[in-house]
Amino acid sequence: MCSFVINLPTNTREPNTTHHNIFQLKIFFFLVSSLFYSFVMTGFFSLSQAIERTYKSGFKRSGLRPVTIDLKDGTVVNFWVSKTQPESKPKPNLLLIHGLGATAIWQWYDVARRLSRHFNLYIPDLVFFGGSSTTRPERSDIFQAQTLMRALEAQSVKKFSLVGLSYGGFVGYRMAAMYADAVEKVVICCAAVCVEEKDMKAGVFKVSDLDEASKILVPESVKKLRELMGYIFYKPALARLVPSCLLHDFIEHALTRDNMEEKRELIKAIPKDRIISEIPKLTQPTLIIWGEHDQVFPLEMGKRLEKHLGDNGRLVIIKRTGHIFNFERPKTFLKHLKSFLLETNPLQIPISNGSV
């Protein structure tokens, strides 16, 4: 449901194990923390702000530009969108929907840079994230889906495929169900769309109390952020390595303290009165991607969704990853996105129950 990831903009190879990552992180965090511990704590420097500036520059170099859509009902949605080149060959439209955590630019940086040559990208900040906001009282995934669709229509987008990451998967699924004529292909990443209200009390999840879960998923203290990191990583040793000053900086400048209660209300609205029999079945080709050791939404939820969709759904399991497999195995994640989204007959790819 959440993204705590600092994707340093490099072109390094994806490691086969986590040991090399941990060794590099130890060196990195030792140097970083010793260099500007005092700067962060005194407010003179923010690593998160510096990284975000780098991400924005990278987006612009990839042909993306920021756009603000005012829906004239108290709702405003910020996007990063591909610049159109009238003389170039038309490209298909792709909507990337982020999960809880930092804004879209943090969660889609690597993916967007590598997909921008293949697609016209539309990358929104969901309502209550970044500069997107509303004065309306709705907190459901249906409201988020309606809002994104109206914002896309305001940009004359008629057909598109979508990728929804964690909470963004709930929103993307709703969009695909509600606007089947507009949505062509669907990718749902680690989003427990087939969760039922009774699952919260049945011990399906690590944290069964919804109020406590919302405080972990939307952390406002270093302690809660460390707890969250323990759930989202396959190898949570990273949580013990990051200096507290950097986590504090990430909360203040990347997660931010804006709209914390509203974000928690989004979480609490998900399982309310939810039963599988009332969840619509998508008609579009749908790829489901899950981390083998996801502790936020267990793998059983991915299998449940594949069964619910029948012939229209295929599940890929990425081994040795947790909830944030997009960070832990980025090249594997990207490979599956490209093969599915660019393939003319996507469900003919032999990936059902596939493990990689």
Secondary structure as UniProt FT lines:
FT   STRAND          2..3
FT   HELIX           19..42
FT   HELIX           47..61
FT   TURN            62..63
FT   STRAND          64..70
FT   STRAND          75..82
FT   TURN            86..87
FT   STRAND          93..97
FT   STRAND          100..101
FT   HELIX           104..115
FT   TURN            116..118
FT   STRAND          120..124
FT   TURN            127..128
FT   TURN            130..131
FT   STRAND          133..134
FT   HELIX           141..154
FT   TURN            155..156
FT   STRAND          160..165
FT   HELIX           167..178
FT   TURN            179..182
FT   STRAND          183..189
FT   TURN            193..194
FT   HELIX           197..200
FT   TURN            201..203
FT   HELIX           210..217
FT   HELIX           222..232
FT   HELIX           237..241
FT   HELIX           244..250
FT   HELIX           251..255
FT   TURN            258..259
FT   HELIX           260..269
FT   TURN            272..273
FT   HELIX           276..278
FT   STRAND          286..291
FT   TURN            292..293
FT   HELIX           299..309
FT   HELIX           310..312
FT   STRAND          313..318
FT   TURN            319..320
FT   TURN            323..324
FT   HELIX           325..328
FT   HELIX           330..342
FT   HELIX           346..348
FT   TURN            352..353
FT   STRAND          354..355
//
